[in-house]
């Protein structure tokens, strides 16, 4: 196995270990702290950027290995159709072509599984983050505040205070609007009563215009 395919195999083993680490059950606070570190660590961000570039090269190797498998398959078809006096020579060449086919398929499967596992890791990481967020929301709704640092608590309290002040201001505005509507309603009622008195006499018959 060449050096770059050995590195691809090492990367595949590393991905398997990371996947096992992601699915290992652990307490909620530990898992939350671990994924918070992964999400905000600049070192992990640089590592992820480097891994993306690496996977681009692995994709190129995968395409090349698929092309090699196709060409070897074509050579096998040609050697299979060869016959007559060149049968012995064709037999030795066929063994060589079979060996190259095996190595090409091995490289194709190696690169393919490495790329496929990278997609699984990305999706698993995203699903775990969503699960942790939902668990935090459930705990907060039940009144169980998750363990967070002091700065996060201060920011959350400040946000709550700001929301309460905003709601109080809206309530005051609505109270003023209600008072204004009451005054307008009372004024309309008085005006209606006055018009009724002008157009009706005391016995209930309308007044005649002079």
PEQUIGI-V936372 format. One record per pair of residues at least 24 apart in sequence whose ideal C-beta (glycine too) atoms are under 6 Angstrom apart, sorted by the first residue. I is the first residue (numbers start at 1). J is the second residue. Records with the same first field share a line. If there is no record, write none. Layout:
I: J, J
This chain:
5: 107
8: 58, 110, 114
11: 114
12: 114
15: 117
19: 121
22: 124
29: 147
32: 132
55: 118
58: 111, 114, 115
61: 111
62: 111, 112
65: 104, 107, 108, 111
66: 108
68: 104
69: 104, 105, 108
72: 97, 100, 101, 104
